[in-house]
């Protein structure tokens, strides 16, 4: 054979056949952007697939490692080396157990990997500088003969944030429990003090009555006026204490789950209050059909009586007093509204309406203790509803509240 022929044969297809790949750590030049499409970049040994795998391996955002059967690093990408805190060339050949948290049983982990055909779970890596990294690990055995593949996803920052959120939630829960305990203590104190003061006032009022009935002539006109003023103040204080007791009892007493005919309830309350607040009977009640509600009949009646009594009281100077009661259903809730043509109020002070012992009008203008609306609010909120008001000075007011519909459960 001529030398020229031998040279040509050496450049033939056999010379272009893929050679066995070297290890994945082989340095591969990148392609020239000006090279034609046929001249795709190749590794020095001519294996294009190995080059592509290496590029994918190095570009992954998660750590990827190959371990031998003794658990030593056989291969690792740069991200895995960063997680372990060593250069890659110093990582290869070292046992992964050196980088696991001391609380982790490396032998048991390896046994679990082999017996279960894989592993998925959280691990904590301990770097040589003492820093810890938390990783979610997915490992598969025998990806290559005698080697394991493990993917390490860094969740250190996520776990830190989760711990912070959990700590905040725990602190909030403790604060809520402390507030609830304080609220219960205050209510118990309120109930006890109100009950005891009520008994003492009854004794004082009894002595005042004795003075009026048995010593009236000796007291004179001025003395009798003083005794009467004392007894009026005692009666007012008794009303305040009764209101405070009721306010405390609203939260303490058990709730029932009654089906309530709100229209029938409103008519009955209005008839009772009409004789008390407007004995002349000049009250025009406009009562629309009201949706049935679910709740504790006794508590809802008390709230309705307070709201309707409030409407009648502040429209007492109108001729006639006009009270309008409406209702509608919105999903599993009913919205009720009580509108009057009374004196109204300034919306700048609406935040004080439902406060305990809060009044927007002087006591010589309208009687009251400043507890009726506070009690109504507590009752409505105990049923999972809300209450609000709108008004305009001289043009009346409307009080709205929500209650569960008769077809809904009482979840609060």
C-alpha positions in Angstrom: 0.0 0.0 0.0 1.2 3.5 -0.9 1.8 6.0 1.8 -0.7 8.4 0.3 -3.4 5.7 0.4 -2.6 4.8 4.0 -2.8 8.5 5.0 -6.2 8.9 3.3 -7.5 5.8 5.0 -6.5 7.1 8.4 -8.7 10.2 7.9 -11.7 8.0 7.0 -14.8 7.2 9.1 -12.9 5.0 11.5 -10.9 8.0 12.6 -14.1 10.0 13.3 -15.7 7.4 15.5 -16.4 8.5 19.1 -13.7 7.6 21.5 -14.4 6.4 25.1 -15.2 9.4 27.2 -12.8 10.5 29.9 -14.1 11.6 33.3 -16.7 14.4 33.5 -14.1 16.8 34.9 -12.4 17.2 31.5 -11.9 20.9 30.5 -13.9 21.6 27.4 -13.4 24.8 25.2 -16.5 26.7 24.3 -17.6 27.2 20.8 -16.7 30.2 18.7 -19.7 32.3 18.0 -18.5 32.8 14.4 -18.1 29.1 13.7 -20.5 27.5 11.1 -23.2 25.3 12.4 -21.4 22.1 11.2 -18.5 23.0 13.5 -20.3 22.5 16.8 -18.0 22.6 19.9 -16.5 19.3 20.9 -14.5 18.0 23.8 -10.8 17.2 23.2 -11.7 13.6 22.8 -14.5 14.4 20.4 -17.4 13.4 22.6 -20.1 16.1 22.3 -22.6 14.4 24.7 -20.1 14.5 27.5 -19.5 18.2 27.0 -23.2 18.9 27.1 -23.6 16.9 30.3 -20.8 18.7 31.9 -22.3 22.1 31.1 -25.6 21.0 32.5 -23.9 19.6 35.6 -22.1 22.8 36.3 -25.0 25.1 35.6 -27.4 23.5 38.0 -28.6 25.7 40.9 -28.7 22.8 43.2 -25.7 20.8 44.5 -25.2 17.5 42.6 -22.8 14.9 43.9 -21.8 11.3 43.1 -20.9 9.1 46.1 -19.2 5.7 46.0 -20.4 2.8 48.1 -18.2 4.0 51.1 -20.0 7.4 51.0 -17.0 9.3 49.6 -17.4 12.1 47.1 -16.6 10.8 43.6 -17.9 13.8 41.8 -19.5 17.2 42.7 -20.5 20.3 40.9 -19.4 23.8 42.1 -22.7 24.4 43.9 -22.2 21.3 46.0 -18.7 22.4 46.9 -20.0 25.8 48.0 -22.6 24.1 50.2 -19.8 22.0 51.8 -17.5 25.0 52.1 -14.5 23.5 50.3 -12.9 23.7 46.9 -14.1 20.9 44.6 -10.7 19.4 44.2 -10.4 19.1 48.0 -13.9 17.7 48.3 -13.4 14.8 46.0 -12.5 11.6 47.9 -13.6 12.8 51.3 -16.5 11.0 53.1 -19.8 12.9 53.1 -20.2 12.0 56.7 -17.5 14.6 57.6 -20.0 17.3 56.5 -23.1 16.0 58.1 -24.4 17.4 61.4 -23.1 15.3 64.4 -26.7 14.4 65.2 -27.0 12.6 61.9 -26.3 8.9 61.8 -24.3 8.6 58.5 -24.2 4.7 58.6 -28.0 4.5 59.2 -28.5 7.0 56.4 -26.4 4.9 53.9 -28.2 1.7 54.9 -31.5 3.4 54.5 -30.5 4.6 51.0 -29.5 1.1 49.9 -32.4 -0.8 51.4 -35.1 1.6 50.3 -33.8 2.3 46.9 -33.4 6.0 47.5 -33.7 8.7 50.1 -35.7 11.9 50.3 -35.5 14.2 53.3 -33.9 17.1 55.1 -30.2 17.1 56.1 -28.0 19.6 57.8 -24.5 20.1 56.5 -21.8 21.4 58.8 -19.0 23.3 56.9 -15.4 23.4 58.1 -15.8 27.0 59.2 -18.7 25.9 61.5 -21.5 27.3 59.4 -24.5 25.1 58.8 -26.5 24.7 55.7 -29.9 23.0 55.6 -30.6 21.0 52.4 -33.5 19.0 51.0 -31.9 15.9 49.7 -33.0 13.5 46.9 -30.7 10.5 46.5 -30.8 7.5 44.1 -28.6 4.4 44.4 -26.8 2.7 41.5 -27.2 5.6 39.1 -23.9 4.3 37.8 -22.4 0.9 38.9 -21.5 1.3 42.6 -22.3 5.0 42.8 -25.1 7.1 44.3 -26.5 10.3 42.9 -27.6 13.0 45.3 -29.2 16.4 44.7 -28.9 18.9 47.4 -31.4 21.8 47.4 -30.4 24.7 49.8 -33.3 25.7 52.0 -31.3 27.4 54.7 -32.9 30.9 54.2 -36.4 29.4 53.9 -36.0 27.5 57.1 -34.7 30.5 58.9 -37.7 32.6 57.8 -40.0 29.8 58.8 -38.5 29.7 62.2 -38.9 33.4 62.5 -42.5 33.2 61.5 -43.1 30.4 63.9 -41.5 32.4 66.7 -43.7 35.4 65.9 -46.8 33.2 65.8 -45.9 31.6 69.1 -45.4 35.0 70.7 -48.7 36.2 69.3 -50.4 33.2 70.6 -49.0 33.7 74.0 -50.1 37.4 73.9 -53.6 36.4 72.8 -53.8 33.9 75.7 -52.6 36.5 78.2 -55.1 39.0 76.9 -57.9 36.5 77.1 -56.9 35.6 80.6 -56.7 39.3 81.5 -60.1 39.9 80.0 -61.6 37.0 82.0 -60.1 38.4 85.2 -61.4 41.9 84.5 -64.9 40.5 83.8 -64.8 38.4 86.9 -63.7 41.5 88.9 -66.4 43.6 87.2 -69.0 41.1 88.1 -67.9 40.8 91.7 -67.5 44.5 92.3 -70.8 45.3 90.7 -72.7 42.7 92.6 -71.2 43.8 95.9 -71.7 47.5 95.3 -75.3 46.8 94.3 -75.9 45.1 97.7 -74.3 48.1 99.5 -76.4 50.6 97.6 -79.5 48.7 98.5 -78.6 49.1 102.1 -78.0 52.9 101.7 -81.2 53.3 99.8 -83.0 51.5 102.5 -81.8 54.0 105.1 -82.8 56.8 102.8 -86.3 55.4 102.6 -86.5 55.2 106.4 -85.4 58.9 106.7 -88.1 59.9 104.2 -90.9 57.9 105.8 -90.2 58.2 109.5 -88.2 61.4 109.9 -89.6 63.6 107.1 -91.0 66.2 109.4 -87.7 66.6 111.3 -85.7 67.0 108.1 -87.5 70.0 106.8 -88.0 70.8 103.1 -84.3 71.2 102.4 -83.4 67.9 104.2 -86.0 66.0 102.3 -84.7 67.4 99.0 -81.2 66.2 99.9 -82.5 62.7 100.8 -84.4 62.5 97.6 -81.3 63.5 95.6 -79.3 60.8 97.4 -81.9 58.2 96.5 -82.0 59.3 92.9 -78.2 59.0 92.7 -78.4 55.5 94.3 -81.1 54.4 91.7 -78.9 55.7 88.9 -75.9 53.9 90.3 -77.9 50.7 90.6 -78.9 51.0 86.9 -75.3 51.4 86.0 -74.3 48.4 88.0 -77.1 46.4 86.5 -75.8 47.3 83.1 -72.3 46.3 84.0 -73.5 43.0 85.3 -75.4 42.4 82.1 -72.4 43.4 80.1 -70.2 40.9 81.9 -72.9 38.1 81.7 -73.2 38.4 77.9 -69.7 36.8 77.5 -70.0 34.4 80.4 -73.4 32.8 79.7 -73.8 29.8 77.4 -75.2 30.5 73.9 -78.1 28.7 72.4 -78.7 28.1 68.7 -82.3 29.1 68.2 -84.2 29.9 65.0 -85.3 33.4 65.5 -88.3 35.1 63.9 -86.8 38.6 63.8 -90.0 40.2 62.6 -92.1 38.8 65.4 -89.3 39.7 67.9 -89.1 43.3 66.7 -92.9 43.8 67.0 -93.0 42.4 70.5 -90.1 44.6 71.6 -91.6 47.8 70.1 -94.9 47.2 71.8 -93.2 46.9 75.2 -91.0 49.9 74.7 -93.7 52.1 73.2 -95.6 52.2 76.5 -92.4 52.9 78.5 -90.8 55.5 76.3 -93.7 57.0 74.3 -96.8 56.5 76.5 -98.8 58.8 74.1 -98.4 56.0 71.5 -97.3 58.4 68.7 -94.9 55.9 67.2 -95.0 54.9 63.5 -93.4 51.5 63.0 -92.5 50.5 59.5 -91.5 46.9 59.7 -90.5 45.1 56.5 -90.5 41.3 56.2 -87.3 40.2 58.0 -85.3 37.1 57.2 -85.1 34.5 60.0 -81.9 34.4 62.0 -80.0 31.8 64.0 -78.7 32.6 67.5 -79.5 32.8 71.2 -83.0 34.2 71.4 -82.5 35.8 74.8 -79.3 37.6 73.8 -80.6 38.7 70.4 -83.8 40.1 72.1 -81.6 42.1 74.5 -79.6 43.6 71.6 -82.7 44.4 69.7 -84.4 46.0 72.7 -81.3 48.2 73.3 -81.2 49.3 69.7 -84.9 49.9 69.3 -85.0 51.6 72.8 -82.2 53.8 71.6 -84.1 54.8 68.4 -87.3 55.5 70.4 -85.5 57.6 73.0 -83.7 59.8 70.6 -86.8 60.4 68.5 -89.0 61.0 71.5 -89.4 64.7 70.5 -90.6 63.9 67.0 -94.3 63.9 66.2 -94.6 61.1 65.3 -91.5 59.1 66.0 -90.8 57.0 62.9 -89.0 53.7 63.4 -88.1 51.7 60.3 -86.8 48.1 60.5 -85.5 46.3 57.4 -83.5 43.2 56.6 -81.9 41.4 53.8 -79.8 38.2 53.2 -76.2 38.3 52.0 -74.8 34.8 51.6 -75.0 33.0 55.0 -75.5 36.3 56.8 -78.5 38.6 57.3 -78.1 42.4 57.5 -80.7 44.2 59.7 -81.1 48.0 59.9 -83.0 50.2 62.4 -83.6 53.7 61.2 -85.2 56.6 63.2 -86.0 60.2 62.6 -84.5 61.4 65.8 -81.8 63.9 66.7 -79.0 62.0 65.0 -75.4 62.4 65.8 -72.1 63.8 64.4 -70.2 61.1 62.5 -67.0 62.5 63.9 -67.9 60.9 67.2 -69.1 57.6 65.8 -66.2 55.7 67.4 -67.6 56.5 70.9 -71.1 55.2 70.3 -70.4 51.6 71.2 -67.9 52.3 74.1 -68.7 51.3 77.7 -70.2 54.3 79.6 -69.8 56.5 76.6 -72.5 59.2 75.8 -72.8 61.7 73.0 -75.6 63.7 74.7 -75.9 65.2 78.2 -77.9 63.3 80.8 -80.3 66.2 81.2 -81.2 65.9 77.5 -81.6 62.1 77.3 -81.5 59.6 80.1 -79.2 56.6 79.8 -76.0 55.0 81.2 -73.9 54.7 78.1 -74.1 50.9 78.2 -77.0 49.9 75.9 -75.1 50.1 72.6 -72.0 48.5 74.2 -74.1 45.5 75.3 -75.7 45.3 71.8 -72.2 45.3 70.2 -71.0 42.5 72.5 -74.0 40.4 71.8 -73.7 40.8 68.0 -70.0 40.1 68.1 -70.6 37.0 70.1 -72.7 35.7 67.3 -69.9 36.4 64.8 -71.6 39.5 63.4 -70.7 43.2 63.3 -72.5 46.4 64.1 -72.1 49.9 62.8 -74.0 53.2 62.7 -74.5 56.2 60.4 -76.2 59.5 61.3 -76.5 63.2 60.7 -77.3 65.8 63.3 -81.0 66.6 63.2 -81.8 64.0 60.6 -81.9 60.7 62.5 -79.6 57.7 62.6 -79.5 54.1 61.3 -77.9 51.3 63.2 -77.1 48.1 61.2 -75.9 44.7 62.3 -75.4 41.2 61.0 -76.5 37.8 62.3 -76.2 34.3 60.9 -79.0 33.3 58.6 -81.4 30.6 59.9 -79.8 28.1 57.5 -76.3 28.8 58.7 -74.5 27.4 61.7 -73.3 29.5 64.7 -69.6 29.0 64.5 -68.4 31.6 67.1 
